[in-house]
């Protein structure tokens, strides 16, 4: 990171950002073409879980290349000024890289879905129709590196 004064090095703060937000942008590489998509997610202090349909572009890409970059931003607020160069943004963000994989077992899917639902609702124990669980894909990101950045806060 170029601006070390803006780097978040405290792992608890990074975890807090990941636990308190609901949209994660994942970036994949389709041969030489980048592909980014915002997704709802859940974080369990180790992994990021996402869910999607059983088919689609991101799954096609993941089958060919499991490398992933992800980003979560919170506290975004525009800072205004009388001068154009005085404008800016207050925020905290987390950016990481790792591997993304499909979760296969129904039991692990349900655990991941509970993590996602807890992130969005605060409730961690839900009942799922087995037919619905079978119709969705659950993805798991295992981070290999994570950095945080703060600006204006």
N, C-alpha and C positions, 0 to 999 in steps of 0.2 A: 504494500500500500504506500503510495507516494506521500500522503499526508498522515504521518504517524500520530499527529496530535488529534486526529479524528478517529483513530482506530479503537474499537472496543476489544479489549483483551480479556476482560472478565468473562469467563465461561458461563457464570450464572446469569449475567445480563443477556448474553446471546441466547441462552435457554429461555429466559423470560420473553424475549422478543418472539421466539418461535412458539411459545406456549400461548401468547396473548393475541395472536392474529389468526386470520382465517383464510387468506389467499396467498398461495405460493405460486410463483411463476417458475415453470420448468423450461429449460432450454435444452434442446436435443439437436443433433447434427445429422441431417439427411444427406449423406454423401458430403458434398461441399456447400450445402445450403442450410443455414441455421433455421430452426423452428422453435418458437416459444409459445407457451400457452399458460394462461392463469388457471389455477385449479384450487378447489377447496381442499383442505388437508387437515391432518391431525399429527401431533408430535408427541412422542412418549419419552422424551429425554435422551433417546438414542437414534430413532429413525423417524422419517417423515412418511406418512401413509396418505395415499390418494385413491380415488376410485373413479372409474369411467366405464363406458360401454365395452362390450366384448370385441369390438372392431373399430378401426379408425386409423388415421394417419400416425398419431403418436405411438400406437402399438406396433404399427408396421416399422417405424423407425427404431423403436426399442429392440425389436427382434433382431435388427441388423447391428445396432450399436447401443450398448447399455450405459455408456457414459452420459452423465447428466450434470447440468449446472442448475442451481436453484436460487431463488431470491425471495425474501420476505421483507416488506417495508412497513413500519408503523410510524406514528407521530408526524405524518407528512402535513406540513402547513407552509403556505407561501409567506415569505417575509417581504413586505413592501417597502418602497423607498421613493424619494422624489427623483432619483436618478436611476436610469436603466441598470447600470452596473451595481446598484445597491440592492437589487432584488435577489432573492435566494430562496432556499427551502430549509425548514427545520425538519429533521427526520432522524430515525434510527433504522438501520437495515442490516440484514444478514445475507451473505452470499456464500454458497458452498458448492463443492463439487463432489461427485461420487459415482455410485452405480445405482441403477434402477432395475428392479426385477418384479416379475409377476408373483403374487402370493397365490399358491395353489390350493392349499387345504381349506376346506370350509371352516374349520375351527379357527385357523389363523386369520381368515377373511373377517370372521365375526369379531375377533379381538381387535383387528385393525379398524373395522367400522365403528366399534365402540370408542376407540381412541379419536376418530374423526368426529363422531357425534358429541363426545365430551368437550372437544375443542370448541364446537359451535353452540352447544346448549348448556354445558355444565353437568349434564347427566351422563353417567358412564355405563349404564346397564340397560340395554335395549333388547327387545325381541325382534327377530328377523324371520321372515318367511323363507324357508330353505330354497324355494323356487326362485325367489328374488336374488338371494345370495348367489345362486348358481348362474344367474343371468348377468352379473356384473364382474368387472375385473378390478382387483385391488392391486395397487402398485406400492412397492416399498423402496424408499431411497435410503441407502446406507451411505452416510457422508464420509468422505476421506479427508476433506479439509473444510473448515468453516471460518469465515472472518466476519467481523462486525464493523459498522461505521456509524458515527454519530455526527450530526452537523447542526449547529444553531440551537441546541438544547442545553 
